[in-house]
Amino acid sequence: MKSDSLALPAARSRATDFVALAKPRLNLLVVASSLAGYVMGGGDTSNAVLVMFTVVGTALVAGGASAFNQVIERNPDSLMRRTRMRPVPDGRLQPGESLVFASALSVFGLLTLAAGVNLLSAAVALATLLTYALIYTPLKRRSSFSTVVGAIPGALPPVIGWAAARDGLSNGAWVLFGIVFLWQLPHFLAIAWIYREDYARAGFPMLPVIEPDGRSTARQAVFYCSALLPVSLAPTLLGMTNAAYFAAALVLGLLFLGLTLKFARTRASADARRLFFGSIIYLPILWILMIVFRA
């Protein structure tokens, strides 16, 4: 009886670790972006089965990509305070079983999209997975430019949703891609500044690590956030949204830019955190505005 009572919590603990490997909370925004792309692409929201396959397929592929990332980065992760308690660097899960889990999530996700939605959405999801796991993740140990490269797979989820809705890609899909691509840069630069000591300890040549004064980090954050502002207004210019969206997105973008300028001026960790949390709020609100004020 005693062994049985110990086995159940152990099994639950392992299950929790496998779930953590997929980073479900972090991937909520990925799924939301895919769903926004589906709606903005004119997808049939009354088709619950198609919506479910789109969401589940995207979530599984995103979880698989996250799991691959944690396996590949297990050694540097063990050196960072922020990541050392993750299941693989902490030794609670072994790399081999974690790779099997990552592969299973990815394959099931791609099959869900291919069989339940269309081949194009699966192809975009595959491109997201490969660029994230095979290009961005190894590049993080070699160049600060990895942040820009990593923004490419990070910006593809709304394109998956658009492809699911239309079985084709057009200008609207690439506008959504551009919004998420540009949004990610100030978001990740803020994270890199907050955890610059951790990144240095693990050997990641992030921009705040190789240029500790933070001026380049601040300049780039302002540059990308400034570029985001006109791109975020493009849906109205393309006839995807109405004037109310344009006005609301303009105000939202200026507020986001204000946070970025404040960080650039002070380069204080507190302002970097405000920028980070502001970025987390910005994107879901923009998706909501876009959907509510569709043309």
C-alpha positions as CSV (number, residue, x, y, z in Angstrom):
1,M,0.0,0.0,0.0
2,K,2.8,2.4,0.9
3,S,4.5,1.9,-2.5
4,D,1.2,2.6,-4.3
5,S,0.7,5.8,-2.3
6,L,4.1,7.0,-3.3
7,A,3.8,5.9,-7.0
8,L,0.7,8.1,-7.6
9,P,2.3,11.4,-6.6
10,A,5.5,10.4,-8.5
11,A,3.4,9.8,-11.7
12,R,1.6,13.1,-11.2
13,S,4.9,14.8,-10.8
14,R,6.3,13.4,-14.0
15,A,3.1,14.3,-15.9
16,T,3.5,17.9,-14.5
17,D,7.1,17.9,-15.7
18,F,6.1,16.8,-19.2
19,V,3.4,19.5,-19.3
20,A,6.0,22.1,-18.2
21,L,8.2,20.9,-21.1
22,A,5.6,22.2,-23.5
23,K,5.3,25.6,-21.8
24,P,1.5,25.8,-22.1
25,R,1.2,29.2,-20.4
26,L,3.8,30.7,-22.7
27,N,2.2,29.2,-25.8
28,L,-1.3,30.7,-25.0
29,L,-0.3,33.8,-26.9
30,V,0.9,31.6,-29.8
31,V,-2.5,29.9,-29.9
32,A,-4.3,33.3,-29.6
33,S,-2.3,34.7,-32.5
34,S,-3.2,31.7,-34.6
35,L,-6.8,32.1,-33.8
36,A,-6.6,35.8,-34.6
37,G,-5.1,34.9,-38.0
38,Y,-7.9,32.5,-38.6
39,V,-10.6,35.1,-37.8
40,M,-9.0,37.9,-39.8
41,G,-8.5,35.5,-42.7
42,G,-12.3,35.1,-42.8
43,G,-12.4,31.6,-41.3
44,D,-15.8,30.1,-40.4
45,T,-16.0,30.6,-36.7
46,S,-19.2,28.6,-36.5
47,N,-17.2,25.5,-37.7
48,A,-16.2,24.3,-34.3
49,V,-14.4,21.3,-35.6
50,L,-12.2,23.3,-37.9
51,V,-11.4,25.9,-35.2
52,M,-10.6,23.1,-32.8
53,F,-8.2,21.4,-35.2
54,T,-6.5,24.7,-35.9
55,V,-6.1,25.5,-32.2
56,V,-5.1,22.0,-31.1
57,G,-2.7,21.5,-34.0
58,T,-1.0,24.9,-33.5
59,A,-0.7,24.3,-29.7
60,L,0.8,20.8,-30.2
61,V,3.5,22.1,-32.6
62,A,4.3,25.0,-30.4
63,G,4.6,22.7,-27.4
64,G,6.9,20.4,-29.4
65,A,9.1,23.3,-30.4
66,S,9.3,24.5,-26.8
67,A,10.3,21.0,-25.7
68,F,13.0,20.6,-28.4
69,N,14.3,24.0,-27.3
70,Q,14.6,22.9,-23.6
71,V,16.4,19.7,-24.6
72,I,18.9,21.5,-26.8
73,E,19.6,24.2,-24.2
74,R,19.6,22.0,-21.2
75,N,23.3,22.7,-20.3
76,P,23.1,26.5,-20.5
77,D,19.7,26.4,-18.9
78,S,21.3,24.7,-15.9
79,L,23.5,27.8,-15.4
80,M,20.7,30.3,-15.3
81,R,18.7,31.1,-12.2
82,R,15.6,31.7,-14.3
83,T,15.7,28.3,-16.1
84,R,17.8,25.9,-13.9
85,M,14.7,24.3,-12.3
86,R,13.2,23.3,-15.7
87,P,12.6,19.5,-15.9
88,V,15.5,18.6,-18.1
89,P,18.3,20.8,-16.7
90,D,17.2,19.8,-13.2
91,G,17.4,16.1,-14.1
92,R,13.7,15.3,-13.4
93,L,13.3,14.3,-17.1
94,Q,16.0,12.7,-19.2
95,P,17.0,14.2,-22.6
96,G,16.0,11.0,-24.5
97,E,12.4,10.8,-23.2
98,S,12.1,14.5,-23.6
99,L,13.0,14.2,-27.3
100,V,10.5,11.5,-27.7
101,F,7.8,13.7,-26.1
102,A,8.8,16.7,-28.3
103,S,8.7,14.6,-31.4
104,A,5.3,13.1,-30.5
105,L,3.8,16.5,-29.9
106,S,5.2,17.9,-33.1
107,V,4.1,15.0,-35.3
108,F,0.6,14.9,-33.8
109,G,0.3,18.6,-34.2
110,L,1.4,18.6,-37.9
111,L,-0.9,15.6,-38.6
112,T,-3.8,17.4,-36.9
113,L,-3.4,20.4,-39.1
114,A,-2.7,18.4,-42.3
115,A,-5.7,16.0,-41.9
116,G,-8.1,18.2,-40.0
117,V,-7.4,21.6,-41.6
118,N,-5.3,21.7,-44.8
119,L,-1.8,21.0,-46.0
120,L,-0.8,24.7,-46.2
121,S,-1.4,25.3,-42.5
122,A,0.7,22.2,-41.7
123,A,3.5,23.4,-44.0
124,V,3.6,26.8,-42.3
125,A,3.6,25.1,-38.9
126,L,6.5,22.8,-40.0
127,A,8.4,25.9,-41.1
128,T,7.8,27.4,-37.7
129,L,9.1,24.3,-35.9
130,L,12.2,23.8,-38.1
131,T,13.3,27.5,-38.0
132,Y,12.7,27.6,-34.2
133,A,14.4,24.4,-33.2
134,L,17.1,24.0,-35.9
135,I,18.1,27.6,-36.7
136,Y,17.1,30.0,-33.9
137,T,17.9,27.7,-30.9
138,P,21.5,26.8,-32.0
139,L,22.2,30.4,-33.1
140,K,21.4,31.7,-29.6
141,R,24.8,30.5,-28.5
142,R,26.6,32.2,-31.3
143,S,25.2,35.6,-32.1
144,S,23.0,38.4,-30.7
145,F,21.3,38.4,-34.1
146,S,19.5,35.3,-33.0
147,T,16.8,37.5,-31.5
148,V,15.9,38.8,-34.9
149,V,16.0,35.3,-36.4
150,G,13.9,33.9,-33.6
151,A,11.2,36.5,-34.3
152,I,10.6,34.8,-37.7
153,P,9.1,31.5,-36.3
154,G,7.6,33.5,-33.5
155,A,5.6,35.6,-36.1
156,L,4.3,32.6,-38.1
157,P,1.3,31.5,-35.8
158,P,-1.1,34.1,-37.3
159,V,0.0,32.9,-40.7
160,I,-0.9,29.4,-39.7
161,G,-4.4,30.7,-38.8
162,W,-4.8,32.6,-42.0
163,A,-3.7,29.5,-44.0
164,A,-6.2,27.4,-42.1
165,A,-9.0,29.9,-43.0
166,R,-8.2,30.5,-46.7
167,D,-5.9,27.6,-47.7
168,G,-3.8,30.4,-49.2
169,L,-1.7,33.4,-48.2
170,S,-2.2,37.0,-49.2
171,N,-1.1,40.5,-48.1
172,G,-3.2,40.3,-45.0
173,A,-1.3,37.3,-43.7
174,W,2.0,39.1,-44.1
175,V,0.8,42.2,-42.4
176,L,-0.1,40.0,-39.4
177,F,3.3,38.4,-39.6
178,G,4.9,41.8,-39.7
179,I,3.0,43.0,-36.6
180,V,4.1,40.0,-34.5
181,F,7.6,40.1,-35.9
182,L,8.2,43.7,-34.9
183,W,6.3,43.3,-31.6
184,Q,8.7,40.5,-30.5
185,L,11.9,42.6,-30.7
186,P,11.2,45.2,-27.9
187,H,9.5,42.3,-26.0
188,F,12.6,40.1,-26.1
189,L,15.1,42.9,-25.7
190,A,13.4,43.8,-22.5
191,I,13.7,40.2,-21.3
192,A,17.4,40.2,-22.3
193,W,18.1,43.4,-20.4
194,I,16.3,42.1,-17.2
195,Y,18.2,38.8,-17.3
196,R,21.5,40.0,-18.8
197,E,23.5,38.6,-15.9
198,D,21.9,35.2,-16.3
199,Y,22.5,35.2,-20.0
200,A,26.1,36.1,-19.5
201,R,26.5,33.3,-17.0
202,A,25.1,30.8,-19.5
203,G,27.3,32.0,-22.4
204,F,24.5,33.5,-24.5
205,P,25.8,36.5,-26.4
206,M,22.6,38.5,-26.1
207,L,22.9,42.2,-27.1
208,P,22.9,43.4,-23.4
209,V,25.7,40.9,-22.7
210,I,28.1,42.0,-25.5
211,E,27.3,45.7,-25.1
212,P,26.7,46.1,-21.4
213,D,25.9,49.9,-21.4
214,G,22.5,49.1,-23.0
215,R,22.6,51.8,-25.6
216,S,22.3,49.5,-28.5
217,T,19.6,47.5,-26.8
218,A,17.6,50.7,-26.1
219,R,18.1,52.0,-29.7
220,Q,17.0,48.7,-31.3
221,A,13.9,48.5,-29.0
222,V,12.9,52.0,-30.0
223,F,13.6,51.3,-33.7
224,Y,11.4,48.1,-33.8
225,C,8.6,49.6,-31.7
226,S,8.6,52.7,-34.0
227,A,8.4,50.4,-37.0
228,L,5.6,48.5,-35.4
229,L,3.3,51.5,-35.1
230,P,2.7,52.1,-38.9
231,V,2.5,48.3,-39.5
232,S,-0.1,47.9,-36.8
233,L,-2.2,50.5,-38.7
234,A,-1.9,48.7,-42.0
235,P,-5.0,46.4,-41.6
236,T,-7.2,49.5,-42.0
237,L,-5.2,50.6,-45.1
238,L,-5.8,47.2,-46.6
239,G,-9.5,47.2,-45.8
240,M,-9.3,44.5,-43.2
241,T,-10.5,46.8,-40.3
242,N,-12.4,50.1,-40.0
243,A,-11.4,53.6,-38.8
244,A,-12.3,52.8,-35.2
245,Y,-9.5,50.1,-35.2
246,F,-7.1,52.6,-36.7
247,A,-7.7,55.2,-34.0
248,A,-7.6,52.6,-31.2
249,A,-4.4,50.9,-32.6
250,L,-2.7,54.3,-32.9
251,V,-3.4,55.1,-29.2
252,L,-2.3,51.6,-28.1
253,G,0.9,51.8,-30.3
254,L,1.8,55.2,-28.9
255,L,1.4,53.9,-25.3
256,F,3.7,50.9,-26.2
257,L,6.2,53.3,-27.8
258,G,6.1,55.5,-24.6
259,L,7.1,52.5,-22.5
260,T,9.9,51.7,-24.9
261,L,11.2,55.3,-24.9
262,K,11.1,55.4,-21.1
263,F,13.2,52.2,-21.0
264,A,15.6,53.7,-23.6
265,R,16.0,56.8,-21.5
266,T,16.7,55.2,-18.2
267,R,17.8,51.6,-19.1
268,A,16.6,50.7,-15.6
269,S,15.5,47.2,-14.9
270,A,12.2,48.5,-13.5
271,D,11.4,50.2,-16.8
272,A,12.5,47.1,-18.7
273,R,9.9,45.1,-16.7
274,R,7.2,47.7,-17.4
275,L,8.1,47.4,-21.1
276,F,7.9,43.6,-20.9
277,F,4.6,43.5,-19.1
278,G,3.3,46.2,-21.5
279,S,4.2,44.1,-24.5
280,I,2.4,41.1,-22.9
281,I,-0.8,43.3,-22.7
282,Y,-0.3,45.0,-26.1
283,L,-0.6,42.0,-28.4
284,P,-3.8,40.4,-27.0
285,I,-5.5,43.9,-27.0
286,L,-4.5,44.5,-30.6
287,W,-5.9,41.2,-31.6
288,I,-9.2,42.0,-29.8
289,L,-9.4,45.4,-31.5
290,M,-8.7,43.9,-34.9
291,I,-11.4,41.3,-34.5
292,V,-14.0,43.7,-33.0
293,F,-13.4,46.3,-35.7
294,R,-13.2,44.1,-38.7
295,A,-14.3,45.7,-41.9
